[in-house]
């Protein structure tokens, strides 16, 4: 299933995974406290916070992101970091998560 989301098109994959036409994939593990974000061979494990007592997940604007090895030495510029966080929020919304970027 492919659905347009703003300027991006998303495709649902198995097990809470989302593929974007912009070249990234997101594996949502929100209730375990993280999302796996993948661009090509680069993977980052990004923390998210499920809100206790509510069907809501917070993604924080100030979250630091680093790529997993062997790309861990590569610096992610602030504009790229913000784009990754926004991509995660959009992918989660596509999968019908109640999510806020705070």
RODO-2510 file (C-alpha; in nm, 4 decimals, decimal comma):
residues 102
     n   res          X          Y          Z
     1     x     0,0000     0,0000     0,0000
     2     x     0,1414     0,3395    -0,1009
     3     x    -0,0054     0,6595     0,0410
     4     x     0,0945     1,0176    -0,0263
     5     x     0,1854     1,2020     0,2940
     6     x     0,2462     1,5705     0,2299
     7     x     0,5293     1,5765    -0,0257
     8     x     0,6324     1,2167     0,0460
     9     x     0,4812     0,8836    -0,0476
    10     x     0,5034     0,6027     0,2076
    11     x     0,4692     0,2296     0,1738
    12     x     0,3773    -0,0050     0,4600
    13     x     0,6126    -0,2949     0,5131
    14     x     0,5797    -0,5822     0,7605
    15     x     0,6195    -0,5417     1,1356
    16     x     0,5702    -0,1639     1,1754
    17     x     0,8146    -0,0728     0,8996
    18     x     0,7668     0,2154     0,6597
    19     x     0,9479     0,2882     0,3346
    20     x     0,9549     0,6385     0,1861
    21     x     0,9964     0,7337    -0,1771
    22     x     1,2659     0,9732    -0,0497
    23     x     1,5005     0,6832     0,0229
    24     x     1,4634     0,6204     0,3951
    25     x     1,3045     0,3425     0,5989
    26     x     1,1734     0,3520     0,9531
    27     x     1,1240     0,0550     1,1847
    28     x     0,8935     0,1654     1,4659
    29     x     0,9570     0,0191     1,8108
    30     x     0,7953     0,3068     1,9991
    31     x     0,6784     0,1067     2,2984
    32     x     1,0324    -0,0225     2,3435
    33     x     1,1520     0,3400     2,3390
    34     x     1,3169     0,3727     1,9989
    35     x     1,2806     0,3938     1,6234
    36     x     1,5352     0,2566     1,3778
    37     x     1,6006     0,5015     1,0949
    38     x     1,7816     0,3794     0,7826
    39     x     1,9236     0,5664     0,4820
    40     x     2,1085     0,3360     0,2451
    41     x     2,3721     0,1540     0,4501
    42     x     2,3462     0,4003     0,7423
    43     x     2,1328     0,3113     1,0442
    44     x     2,0536     0,5192     1,3529
    45     x     1,8647     0,4096     1,6633
    46     x     1,6629     0,7161     1,7660
    47     x     1,5040     0,7305     2,1136
    48     x     1,1333     0,8160     2,1409
    49     x     0,9148     0,8355     2,4499
    50     x     0,5786     0,6631     2,4817
    51     x     0,3615     0,8673     2,7193
    52     x     0,2338     0,6538     3,0049
    53     x    -0,1458     0,6369     3,0232
    54     x    -0,1978     0,7848     2,6762
    55     x    -0,1782     0,6408     2,3247
    56     x     0,0850     0,9020     2,2435
    57     x     0,4542     0,9056     2,1539
    58     x     0,6847     1,2067     2,1873
    59     x     0,9805     1,2660     1,9582
    60     x     1,1996     1,5391     2,1038
    61     x     1,3416     1,8204     1,8874
    62     x     1,6686     1,8152     2,0826
    63     x     1,7346     1,4420     2,0337
    64     x     2,0948     1,3781     1,9336
    65     x     2,1365     1,1299     1,6504
    66     x     2,4456     0,9299     1,5584
    67     x     2,4812     0,6650     1,2924
    68     x     2,5593     0,3118     1,4068
    69     x     2,9076     0,1723     1,3268
    70     x     3,0814     0,1795     1,0848
    71     x     2,9411     0,5311     1,0202
    72     x     2,9481     0,6495     1,3832
    73     x     3,2303     0,9005     1,3212
    74     x     3,0234     1,0871     1,0615
    75     x     2,8785     1,4093     1,2034
    76     x     2,5098     1,4683     1,1327
    77     x     2,4521     1,8423     1,0742
    78     x     2,1695     2,0050     1,2686
    79     x     1,9529     2,0567     0,9582
    80     x     1,9879     1,6876     0,8691
    81     x     1,9131     1,5851     1,2292
    82     x     1,5916     1,7892     1,2254
    83     x     1,4929     1,6373     0,8905
    84     x     1,5477     1,2851     1,0259
    85     x     1,3261     1,3610     1,3270
    86     x     1,0553     1,5051     1,0991
    87     x     1,0802     1,1991     0,8727
    88     x     1,0298     0,9733     1,1748
    89     x     0,7216     1,1695     1,2848
    90     x     0,5710     1,1560     0,9350
    91     x     0,6366     0,7812     0,9064
    92     x     0,4762     0,7194     1,2468
    93     x     0,1720     0,9269     1,1528
    94     x     0,1429     0,7222     0,8344
    95     x     0,1282     0,4063     1,0514
    96     x    -0,1485     0,5726     1,2587
    97     x     0,0578     0,6474     1,5695
    98     x    -0,0439     0,9455     1,7777
    99     x     0,2913     1,1241     1,7744
   100     x     0,4126     1,4744     1,8535
   101     x     0,7427     1,6462     1,7810
   102     x     0,8077     1,8455     2,0985
***
